[in-house]
Amino acid sequence: MGKKLLYTVYCILNQLIARGQAHSSSHTTVTVGNFTAATAAAAADPGAAFTEDLFLLYGTISRLHPCQSLFSGGSALTLSEMFWFKQGLCFLPVFLVIWSSSTFIVSYLIALFRGDIDIIFPYISDTGAKPPESCIFGLMTFISACAGTATIYARYKYVEKLSVDTRVMNPCLNKIGFVFGMLSCLGMCIVATFQETAVTVVHLIGAMMFFVSGVVYTILQSVLSYQVYPFGSSMSVCRVRAGIAILASLAFLPTVICAFFVTQTTLHRHTGDEDYPFHLASAVCEWVVAFSFICFFLTYIDDFKLFTLRVKTEYAE
């Protein structure tokens, strides 16, 4: 029974590899042989045939090109697809999404463990108001701002290239989106540098700059995605970006409006406080807006696989 099972697996792999070799003739491989002949030869003694031809099978696999699929028609994942984060510049949005999410979550967990905040939806800034979480929050937020700057610039150059090649969009809209993206990253740097409890006014200015510019940026990039279609992203990605931009816009309004009715500035709140419903609504919407930005950059990953940026160095005359 065991020999028959091994023989069945061998025959399947043998056929698939033979089809893969026929699909890609430009690479050097070791031919296993005709599948019908191999089947007839192995019929008498499946175990011996399996043992004898296993070395040929291994030789074929080991000599396949790193980017060649073992299955015909490209239906299987290649090694380049397995390491998709190395394609183009997609590591930029990947790092930005992971690092930004970790910034919010890590600072929240540390502040919660130390008892500096309440467990139910504090403001994001509250999670980095006291040391040591304030130090971690500031450092990680600054790194997120730097990663955001690089990602936004790469997106700007990519859309600029599409604009030059296709001429289907207004390049001024791309430049305006780039400016708002940079202002949003600058707001993140201000939030990271000036803690909520230390310099409240400057912190609030940075937060408003971050949220307002970020919402405008998502809206403009959604419009650009529709304008460059079908040369850029797919229609499904365009719709996802538009949905995220709408969600961020709708959540931003309660964040600001309800914050005006919050009179207490303490880190610990009680459900019996008069302004607690406004605080809860404002804090929840703030978290929604923040993670909407993160999800929006998540849609950049496929686009960033398609291009790279090079720096050209020239001597000054």
Residue pairs with C-beta under 8 A, 6 or more apart in sequence:
3 46
3 47
3 50
4 46
6 46
6 47
6 50
7 42
7 46
7 47
7 49
7 50
10 42
10 49
10 50
10 53
10 54
10 57
11 35
11 38
11 39
11 42
13 57
14 32
14 35
14 38
14 53
14 57
15 35
16 70
16 71
16 72
17 32
17 57
17 60
17 61
17 70
18 31
18 32
18 35
19 71
19 72
20 64
20 68
20 69
20 70
20 71
20 72
21 29
21 31
21 60
22 72
23 69
23 72
23 73
23 74
24 65
24 68
24 69
27 63
27 64
27 65
27 68
28 63
29 60
29 63
29 64
30 56
30 59
30 60
30 63
31 60
32 38
32 53
32 56
32 57
32 60
33 53
33 56
38 49
38 53
41 49
42 48
42 49
42 50
42 53
61 70
64 70
66 78
66 79
66 80
67 78
67 79
67 80
68 78
69 75
69 76
69 77
69 78
70 76
80 86
80 87
84 90
84 305
85 91
85 94
87 305
88 304
88 305
88 306
88 307
88 308
89 154
89 304
89 305
89 307
89 308
89 309
90 300
90 301
90 302
90 304
90 305
91 304
92 147
92 150
92 151
92 154
92 300
92 304
93 151
93 297
93 298
93 300
93 301
93 304
94 301
95 147
96 144
96 147
96 148
96 151
96 294
96 297
97 294
97 297
97 298
99 140
99 143
99 144
99 147
100 144
100 147
100 148
100 293
100 294
100 297
101 291
101 294
102 140
103 137
103 140
103 141
103 144
104 124
104 127
104 287
104 290
104 291
106 136
106 140
107 127
107 128
107 133
107 136
107 137
107 140
108 117
108 122
108 127
110 127
110 132
110 133
110 136
111 117
111 122
111 126
111 127
111 128
111 129
111 130
111 133
112 119
114 130
114 133
116 126
116 129
116 130
116 133
116 267
117 126
117 127
117 129
117 267
117 268
118 267
118 268
118 269
120 280
121 280
121 283
121 284
121 287
122 267
122 269
122 283
123 196
123 282
123 283
123 286
124 286
124 287
124 290
125 191
125 195
125 196
125 203
125 207
126 196
126 267
127 133
127 137
128 134
128 136
128 137
128 138
128 141
128 195
128 196
129 195
129 196
129 197
129 267
130 197
130 267
134 195
137 192
138 192
138 193
138 195
139 192
141 188
141 189
141 191
141 192
142 188
142 189
142 192
142 193
144 188
145 185
145 186
145 188
145 189
145 192
146 185
148 181
148 184
148 185
148 188
148 297
149 182
149 185
151 297
151 300
152 178
152 181
152 182
152 185
152 217
153 178
154 304
154 309
155 181
155 221
155 300
155 303
155 304
156 174
156 175
156 177
156 178
156 181
157 309
158 303
158 304
158 306
158 307
159 169
159 174
159 224
159 228
159 232
160 171
160 174
161 307
162 168
162 169
162 228
162 231
162 232
163 169
163 171
163 174
163 228
165 231
166 228
166 231
168 227
168 228
168 231
169 224
169 227
169 228
170 227
173 220
173 223
173 224
173 227
174 224
176 220
177 217
177 220
177 221
177 224
180 213
180 214
180 216
180 217
180 220
181 213
181 217
183 209
183 213
184 209
184 210
184 213
184 214
184 217
186 206
186 209
187 206
187 207
187 208
187 209
187 210
187 211
187 213
187 214
188 206
188 210
189 206
190 202
190 203
190 205
190 206
190 209
190 210
191 203
191 206
191 207
191 210
193 206
194 202
194 203
194 206
195 203
196 203
200 265
208 256
211 252
211 255
211 256
211 286
211 289
212 252
214 248
214 289
214 293
215 245
215 248
215 249
215 252
215 289
218 241
218 244
218 245
218 248
218 292
218 293
218 296
219 245
219 249
221 241
221 245
221 296
222 238
222 241
222 242
222 244
222 245
224 232
225 232
225 233
225 237
225 238
225 241
225 242
226 238
226 242
229 235
229 238
232 303
233 241
233 299
233 302
233 303
237 299
237 302
240 299
241 296
241 299
244 292
244 295
244 296
244 299
245 296
247 288
247 292
248 288
248 289
248 292
248 293
248 296
251 285
251 286
251 288
251 289
251 292
252 285
252 289
253 285
254 281
254 282
254 285
255 282
255 285
255 286
255 289
256 282
257 282
258 278
258 279
258 281
258 282
258 285
259 278
259 282
261 275
261 278
262 275
262 278
262 279
262 282
263 274
263 275
264 273
264 275
264 279
269 276
269 279
270 276
273 279
